[in-house]
Amino acid sequence: MNKQTLKNQNASQKRQVLEDVVKEALGHLSEDKLAEVFDFVGYLLAREKREEKEEELELDPQKDPILRYIGGVSHGSLAKDIDRELYGD
């Protein structure tokens, strides 16, 4: 299987071909190497899950009213002398 063959196929076909080629290659690996592949696949799955969570946590001012408010008050002295007001001299 070469890269040119993969380029000429649609996404579904590419996936199936890649899965078949990987399965065939796995059959030729030693048990130790197969364990390494298993560890790597676990790493890839964890990374993909983490990236999905990061996408969910993206800050969007359209969805969060607090983010829309940031910068709404530009007066710099709102907290001036707040310590004195709160705790006295």
N, C-alpha and C positions, 0 to 999 in steps of 0.2 A: 504494500500500500504506500503510495507516495502522496506528497502534498498536492500535486496537480489534480489527482483523482478526487481528493477531498474538496478542492475548490469548485469542481464542476457539479457538486451535489447540493441539494437543499439542506437546511439545518437539521431536519429530522433524519435524513439519510446519513448525514455526517455523524450525528450522535450515535446512530446504530452501528455504523462502520467502526467508529472509535471504540465503542464498547466491545465489539467483537474482537478487534485487534488487541485490545488490552487484556481481555479474557484469555486469548490464545497465548499472549506473552506471559501471563501469570502462570500458566501451566508449565513453563520452562524454568521457572525460578526455584531456587532452593528454599527450604522452609525459613531459613534466616532472612533471606531477601524478601520473601513473602510477608514476613512479620514487619519488615521495614516499610513495605508498601502499605500495609495496614495502618501503621503509625502515621504515615504521611497523609493517607486519606482522612484519618481522624483529625489531623491538623487542618487540612483544607476545609473540612466540614465545620470545624469550630471557627475558623477565620470567616467563612461565609456567614455563619450565624451572627458573629460579632459585627460584621459589616452591615447586616440587615438591621440590627438593633441601633447602630449608629445612624443609619438613615432615618429610622423612626424618631430619633432624638434631635433631629435637625431643628434648629430654631426658626420658626416661621412667624413673622409679625402679623400675618393675616389670620393666624389661628390663635395667637396669644396676645391678649389685650395689654399685658404688662410690657411686652416687647414693643408694642406700638407706642407706649407712653415714654419709653426711654428717650431722654433728651427733651422731653416736654417742658421741663422747667430748667431754664438756663440761668436763673438767678443764683449766684454763687454764695450768697450769705445766708441761706436758709438755716444752716446749722451753726452760724456764728455765735459764739459764746454759749453753746448748748450745754457744755459741762457746768458752767456757772448756774444756769437755770435749773439743771437737774440735781446737782450735788451741792450747790452753794459755793461760797468762797473757800 
